[in-house]
Amino acid sequence: MVDTHSKALKINLDQRWYGTFAEIGAGQEVVRWFFRVGGAAGTIAKSMSAYDMKVSDAIYGHAERYVSRGRLQAMLDREFDLDVERLGLDRGDSTSFFAFADTVVARSFRGGNECHGWMGIKFQSRVHDEPSQIVMHVRMLDAEASLQQEALGIVGVNLCYGAFFLSHAPEELVESLLDKLTTGRVEIDMLEFRGIEFRNVDNRVMALKLVQLGLSGAAMFGPNREVLQPSDILHNKAVLVERGSFRPTTHVNLDMLECALAKFKEDPAVADKTILPLMELTMRNLLAGGTEVDRRDFLARADLLAACGMTVLISDYFEYYRLAGYLAVRTKERIGIVMGVPSVYELFDEKYYAQLPGGTLESFGRLFKNDLKIYVYPLRRGEGDELQTIDTLKVEPGLEPLYKYLVGRGSFVRLDNFNSQYLPIFSRDVLKRIASGDESWDKMVPPQVAEIIRHRGFFGYRKKE
């Protein structure tokens, strides 16, 4: 691991890159490193800060929010274009230009504010090259402003170093972002690579990498493959989450969400609110008992969910109360979780809560703290079997009073608007049929899912000769 001082000095002594540092809020923490280590004249064309909103607007245009991705992009574009315009004629044949920018709010003297920011670098990998860029959203977790500023400076140097020396190895670049820091000091919950240098990078894999490394507890991407900043997307929205393996996405998966969505909308607390449906994949599911995620399998699931128009959340929150806590910090609106009967059984398995001082009771207190509701889809294991619902479900005798209480208060909502034709469909059965060449699986998944599985050969599908 190269320390921050050595990284900044190596950049300063390398004559290839020359550019601008523009930082709004929290001080000139990144550029300070380059001045401190010496040799900055070889790297820095200009360093600037714009704390006053009117000054910032005059330079970069008006912004509704000053700590935002839009403001960061305006800064990167403006400063990069100015460098090329002003210096291209004199040194464009020997220099790769760059612009580093951040817009950050650290802990104020009053305290209590969210401490976060947007940071990015737009750069040429080679002389006269088209620009590439890396953009990320950072949350500072230290309790003191001075420590937050220190962490910001270090992660900024790491980003510059990664862009200049590790762009050929983006996953190694991601791992290096927290060099000389810990996940207890900085969280990176959104990271996006763009441009010619990263033309082969799938940002969904990078989102997964953030969660794998513990850089973030969760990451999000949309149906168009774009990575999303969770706090922005979740803000002021009612949220309905369905957890699953989605291997592959079946009619049942979509019916569960549609049925729950219909019930969710009937809740007076959701009336006239924007609702965000999410499909959630947990790291435990993706690892499937191993230590490495199968990237092809992950992208297959992601592509099928995208084909169904879904926004996907990857989380490291296996326990539902942790997922609920994550969402509750980011939206004050109603939260709903969709699950099948088997997942309710698992929810009442006390082994998952042994680490909590209050055990099972504490977990349910956290889960239902903000009047969260769980929408339960019925189960029929085989033809002729009894339909299992929240009314027939039996938990351990010691937890029966708790279960009855939660059902009585409306915390569990029975989904009775389901399509009975879909009840016999199970993902494991679909997978077996795909692999064995039994074409009946086709009727168990949406048409767009079947088309992609066939076209790309997902899950062991082989075209018949």
C-alpha positions in Angstrom: 0.0 0.0 0.0 1.5 3.3 -1.1 1.0 6.1 1.5 -0.7 9.4 0.7 2.5 11.5 0.8 4.2 9.1 -1.7 1.1 9.1 -4.0 0.9 12.9 -4.1 4.7 13.2 -4.7 4.7 10.6 -7.5 1.9 12.6 -9.3 3.8 15.9 -8.9 7.0 14.4 -10.3 5.3 12.8 -13.3 5.3 15.4 -16.1 2.5 13.7 -18.1 -0.5 15.3 -16.2 -1.3 18.9 -15.6 -4.5 20.5 -14.5 -6.9 22.2 -12.1 -8.2 21.5 -8.6 -11.5 23.1 -7.8 -13.0 22.4 -4.3 -16.2 23.8 -2.8 -16.7 23.4 1.0 -14.6 21.6 3.6 -11.4 23.5 2.7 -8.7 22.8 0.1 -8.1 19.4 1.5 -7.0 17.5 -1.6 -4.9 20.1 -3.3 -3.2 20.8 0.0 -1.4 17.4 -0.2 0.1 18.3 -3.6 1.4 21.7 -2.2 2.7 20.0 1.0 4.8 17.3 -0.7 6.6 19.7 -3.1 6.9 19.8 -6.8 3.3 21.1 -7.2 4.3 23.4 -10.1 4.6 20.4 -12.3 1.0 19.3 -11.7 -1.2 22.3 -10.8 -2.2 24.8 -13.4 -4.8 26.4 -11.0 -6.3 25.8 -7.6 -9.5 27.4 -6.6 -12.3 27.4 -4.1 -15.7 29.1 -4.3 -17.5 29.1 -0.9 -20.0 31.9 -1.8 -23.0 30.6 -3.7 -23.2 33.6 -6.0 -19.5 33.3 -6.9 -20.0 29.6 -7.5 -23.1 30.3 -9.7 -21.1 33.0 -11.7 -18.4 30.4 -12.5 -20.4 27.2 -13.0 -24.0 28.3 -13.5 -27.0 28.3 -11.1 -27.6 25.1 -9.1 -30.6 24.2 -7.0 -28.2 22.1 -4.8 -24.6 22.9 -4.3 -23.6 19.5 -3.0 -24.9 17.5 -5.9 -23.8 15.5 -8.8 -25.0 18.2 -11.2 -22.7 20.8 -9.6 -19.8 18.4 -9.6 -20.2 17.7 -13.3 -20.5 21.4 -14.1 -17.2 22.0 -12.2 -15.4 19.1 -14.0 -16.6 20.1 -17.5 -15.8 23.8 -17.0 -12.3 23.4 -15.5 -11.3 20.7 -18.0 -12.4 22.7 -21.0 -10.7 25.8 -19.7 -7.4 23.9 -19.3 -7.6 22.6 -22.9 -8.6 26.0 -24.2 -6.0 28.0 -22.4 -3.0 25.6 -22.4 -3.7 23.3 -25.4 -1.8 25.3 -27.9 1.4 25.7 -25.8 1.6 22.3 -24.2 -1.1 20.1 -25.7 1.4 17.9 -27.6 3.2 16.9 -24.4 0.6 17.1 -21.7 -2.5 15.1 -20.6 -4.9 17.6 -19.0 -7.1 16.9 -16.0 -9.6 18.6 -13.7 -10.3 17.4 -10.2 -13.3 18.7 -8.3 -15.3 18.2 -5.2 -18.3 19.8 -3.5 -18.6 18.8 0.1 -20.3 19.6 3.3 -18.4 18.5 6.5 -19.7 18.7 10.0 -20.7 22.3 10.9 -19.9 23.9 14.2 -23.6 23.4 15.1 -23.4 19.7 14.3 -26.2 17.3 13.3 -25.9 17.8 9.5 -25.3 15.1 6.9 -21.6 15.0 6.1 -21.1 14.0 2.5 -20.0 15.2 -0.9 -19.4 14.5 -4.5 -15.9 14.1 -5.9 -14.5 13.4 -9.3 -11.7 13.6 -11.8 -11.9 14.2 -15.6 -8.7 13.4 -17.3 -6.9 12.4 -20.5 -5.0 9.1 -20.2 -2.8 10.1 -23.1 -1.9 13.3 -25.0 -4.8 14.5 -27.2 -7.0 11.6 -25.9 -10.7 11.9 -25.4 -11.4 12.5 -21.7 -12.4 9.8 -19.2 -13.8 10.4 -15.8 -14.5 8.9 -12.4 -17.3 10.3 -10.2 -18.2 9.2 -6.7 -20.3 10.1 -3.7 -18.6 10.0 -0.3 -20.0 10.1 3.2 -17.6 11.1 6.0 -18.2 9.2 9.2 -15.7 10.8 11.6 -17.3 12.7 14.5 -15.0 15.8 14.2 -14.8 18.2 11.2 -11.0 18.2 11.2 -10.9 14.4 10.9 -13.5 14.5 8.1 -11.4 17.0 6.2 -8.3 14.8 6.7 -10.2 11.8 5.3 -11.5 13.8 2.4 -7.9 14.9 1.5 -6.7 11.3 1.6 -9.5 9.8 -0.5 -9.1 12.6 -3.0 -5.4 11.9 -3.5 -6.2 8.2 -3.8 -8.7 9.0 -6.6 -6.1 11.1 -8.5 -3.5 8.4 -8.1 -6.0 5.7 -9.2 -7.0 7.7 -12.3 -3.4 8.3 -13.4 -1.8 4.9 -12.5 -4.5 2.3 -12.1 -7.0 3.1 -14.8 -6.0 -0.1 -16.6 -7.2 -2.1 -13.5 -10.4 -0.5 -12.3 -11.1 -3.1 -9.6 -7.6 -2.5 -8.2 -8.4 1.2 -8.4 -11.6 0.8 -6.4 -9.7 -1.2 -3.7 -7.1 1.6 -3.5 -9.6 4.4 -2.7 -9.4 3.7 1.0 -5.6 3.3 1.3 -4.6 4.8 4.7 -8.3 5.0 5.7 -10.9 2.6 7.1 -14.5 1.9 6.3 -15.3 3.4 9.7 -14.1 6.8 8.4 -15.4 7.0 4.8 -18.3 5.4 2.9 -18.4 5.4 -0.9 -22.0 4.5 -2.0 -21.8 5.5 -5.6 -19.0 5.2 -8.1 -19.1 5.6 -11.9 -16.5 5.2 -14.6 -17.1 6.9 -18.0 -15.2 7.6 -21.1 -12.8 6.0 -23.5 -10.4 4.6 -20.9 -13.3 2.8 -19.2 -15.2 1.7 -22.3 -15.1 -2.0 -21.1 -16.1 -1.3 -17.5 -19.6 -2.3 -16.4 -20.5 0.1 -13.6 -22.9 -2.5 -12.0 -19.8 -4.7 -11.3 -18.2 -1.7 -9.7 -21.3 -1.1 -7.6 -21.1 -4.7 -6.5 -17.4 -4.3 -5.7 -18.2 -1.4 -3.3 -20.4 -3.6 -1.2 -18.0 -6.5 -1.4 -15.2 -4.4 0.0 -17.3 -2.9 2.7 -16.9 0.6 1.2 -20.7 0.8 1.3 -23.5 -1.3 2.9 -25.5 -1.0 -0.3 -25.3 0.1 -3.9 -28.0 0.8 -6.5 -28.4 0.7 -10.2 -31.3 1.4 -12.6 -32.8 -0.5 -15.6 -30.5 1.3 -18.0 -27.3 0.0 -16.2 -26.7 3.4 -14.7 -25.4 3.5 -11.1 -27.5 5.6 -8.8 -26.8 7.4 -5.5 -29.2 5.7 -3.0 -29.8 8.8 -0.8 -30.9 10.9 -3.8 -33.1 8.2 -5.3 -34.7 7.2 -2.0 -35.3 10.8 -0.7 -38.9 11.6 0.0 -40.2 8.4 -1.6 -42.3 5.6 -0.3 -40.3 2.4 -0.8 -41.4 -1.1 -1.6 -38.6 -3.8 -1.6 -38.7 -7.4 -2.8 -35.7 -9.6 -1.8 -35.0 -12.6 -4.0 -32.4 -14.6 -5.9 -34.0 -13.6 -9.2 -32.2 -16.6 -10.8 -34.0 -16.1 -13.1 -36.7 -13.5 -12.7 -40.0 -15.4 -12.9 -43.7 -14.5 -13.2 -44.0 -15.1 -9.5 -41.3 -12.4 -8.7 -43.2 -9.8 -10.7 -46.6 -10.9 -9.4 -45.4 -10.6 -5.8 -44.3 -7.0 -6.5 -47.5 -6.1 -8.4 -49.8 -7.5 -5.8 -47.9 -5.8 -2.9 -47.8 -2.5 -4.9 -51.6 -2.6 -5.2 -52.0 -3.0 -1.4 -49.2 -0.6 -0.7 -51.0 2.2 -2.6 -54.1 1.6 -0.5 -52.2 2.6 2.6 -53.3 6.2 3.6 -49.7 7.0 4.5 -48.7 6.4 0.8 -51.5 8.4 -0.8 -50.1 10.9 -3.3 -46.6 9.8 -2.6 -44.0 8.8 -5.2 -43.4 5.1 -4.8 -40.0 3.4 -5.6 -40.2 -0.3 -6.1 -36.9 -2.1 -5.6 -35.6 -5.6 -6.2 -32.9 -6.4 -3.7 -30.0 -8.9 -4.0 -28.1 -9.6 -0.8 -24.4 -10.3 -0.8 -25.1 -13.6 1.1 -27.4 -14.6 -1.8 -24.8 -13.6 -4.4 -22.0 -15.5 -2.6 -24.2 -18.6 -2.2 -22.0 -20.0 0.5 -18.7 -19.3 -1.3 -16.2 -16.4 -1.1 -16.4 -15.0 -4.6 -19.3 -13.7 -6.6 -19.8 -15.3 -10.0 -19.7 -12.2 -12.2 -21.4 -13.7 -15.2 -24.2 -15.1 -13.0 -24.6 -11.7 -11.3 -24.8 -9.8 -14.6 -27.2 -12.3 -15.9 -29.6 -11.6 -13.0 -29.0 -7.9 -13.4 -29.8 -7.9 -17.1 -33.0 -9.9 -16.6 -34.2 -7.5 -13.9 -33.3 -4.6 -16.2 -35.3 -6.1 -18.9 -38.3 -6.0 -16.5 -37.7 -2.3 -15.9 -36.5 -2.8 -12.3 -34.2 -0.7 -10.1 -31.9 -3.0 -8.2 -30.4 -2.6 -4.7 -27.4 -4.7 -3.7 -27.0 -4.8 0.0 -25.0 -6.4 2.7 -28.0 -6.3 5.1 -29.1 -9.9 5.3 -31.1 -9.2 8.5 -34.3 -7.4 7.5 -34.1 -5.0 10.4 -30.8 -3.8 9.1 -32.3 -3.2 5.6 -35.2 -1.4 7.2 -32.8 0.8 9.2 -30.8 1.7 6.1 -33.9 2.7 4.2 -35.4 4.7 7.1 -32.3 6.9 7.3 -32.8 7.9 3.7 -36.6 8.4 3.5 -39.2 9.5 6.0 -42.0 8.0 4.0 -43.6 4.5 4.4 -41.5 1.4 3.8 -42.9 -1.9 2.7 -41.2 -5.3 2.3 -42.5 -8.1 0.1 -41.8 -11.7 1.0 -43.2 -15.2 0.5 -44.3 -17.4 3.3 -40.9 -19.3 3.5 -39.2 -16.0 4.2 -41.6 -15.2 7.1 -40.6 -18.6 8.7 -36.9 -17.5 8.3 -37.7 -14.1 9.8 -38.8 -15.8 13.0 -35.6 -17.9 13.2 -33.9 -16.8 16.5 -30.4 -17.9 15.4 -30.1 -14.7 13.3 -30.5 -12.4 16.3 -28.1 -14.0 18.8 -25.7 -11.1 18.5 -28.3 -8.5 19.5 -28.5 -7.7 23.2 -32.3 -7.8 23.0 -32.4 -10.9 20.7 -35.5 -11.5 18.6 -37.6 -8.8 20.4 -35.0 -6.2 19.6 -34.9 -7.2 15.9 -38.6 -6.9 15.5 -38.6 -3.6 17.4 -36.1 -2.3 14.9 -37.9 -3.8 11.9 -41.3 -2.3 12.7 -40.1 0.9 14.3 -41.5 3.2 11.7 -44.7 1.3 11.1 -43.1 -0.7 8.3 -45.4 -3.3 6.7 -44.5 -6.7 5.4 -46.6 -7.9 2.5 -46.8 -11.7 2.4 -47.4 -13.7 -0.8 -49.0 -17.1 -0.3 -47.4 -20.5 -0.9 -48.7 -23.8 -2.4 -45.9 -26.3 -2.7 -47.7 -28.7 -4.9 -51.0 -29.3 -6.6 -53.6 -30.3 -4.0 -51.6 -28.9 -1.1 -53.0 -26.4 1.3 -52.6 -22.7 0.5 -50.3 -21.3 3.1 -50.9 -17.6 4.2 -50.2 -15.5 7.2 -53.4 -16.9 8.6 -52.2 -20.5 8.5 -48.5 -19.9 9.2 -47.2 -21.5 12.4 -44.1 -20.2 14.0 -42.3 -21.7 17.1 -44.6 -21.9 20.1 -42.6 -19.4 22.1 -42.9 -16.8 19.4 -46.6 -17.5 18.6 -47.9 -14.6 20.8 -45.5 -12.2 19.1 -46.6 -13.3 15.7 -50.3 -13.0 16.5 -49.7 -9.5 17.9 -47.9 -8.3 14.8 -50.6 -9.8 12.5 -53.2 -8.2 14.6 -51.7 -4.7 14.5 -51.4 -5.0 10.7 -47.6 -5.3 10.4 -48.1 -8.4 8.2 -50.5 -7.9 5.3 -51.9 -10.9 3.4 -51.7 -10.7 -0.3 -55.0 -12.2 -1.6 -54.9 -10.5 -5.0 -52.4 -13.0 -6.5 -52.5 -14.9 -9.8 -53.1 -18.5 -8.8 -51.6 -19.7 -12.1 -48.2 -18.6 -10.9 -48.1 -20.4 -7.5 -46.5 -23.6 -8.9 -43.5 -21.6 -10.3 -40.3 -21.9 -8.3 -36.9 -20.5 -9.5 -35.0 -23.7 -8.7 -37.4 -25.7 -10.9 -37.0 -23.2 -13.7 -33.2 -23.5 -13.5 -33.3 -27.3 -13.7 -35.6 -27.2 -16.7 -33.3 -24.6 -18.5 -30.2 -26.8 -17.9 -31.9 -30.0 -18.9 -33.3 -28.7 -22.1 -37.0 -28.9 -20.9 -38.5 -26.0 -22.9 -41.5 -25.8 -20.6 -39.5 -23.2 -18.5 -40.4 -20.7 -21.2 -43.9 -20.3 -19.8 -42.6 -19.7 -16.3 -40.8 -16.4 -17.0 -41.8 -13.1 -18.7 -41.3 -13.1 -22.5 -38.4 -10.6 -22.4 -36.6 -12.7 -19.8 -37.0 -15.9 -21.9 -35.7 -14.1 -25.0 -32.5 -12.9 -23.2 -31.8 -16.3 -21.6 -32.0 -17.9 -25.0 -30.0 -15.2 -26.8 -27.2 -15.1 -24.3 -27.2 -18.7 -23.1 -27.8 -17.8 -19.4 -28.0 -20.4 -16.7 -26.7 -23.2 -18.9 -29.2 -22.8 -21.7 -28.1 -24.4 -24.9 -29.7 -23.9 -28.3 -31.0 -27.1 -29.9 -29.2 -28.1 -33.0 
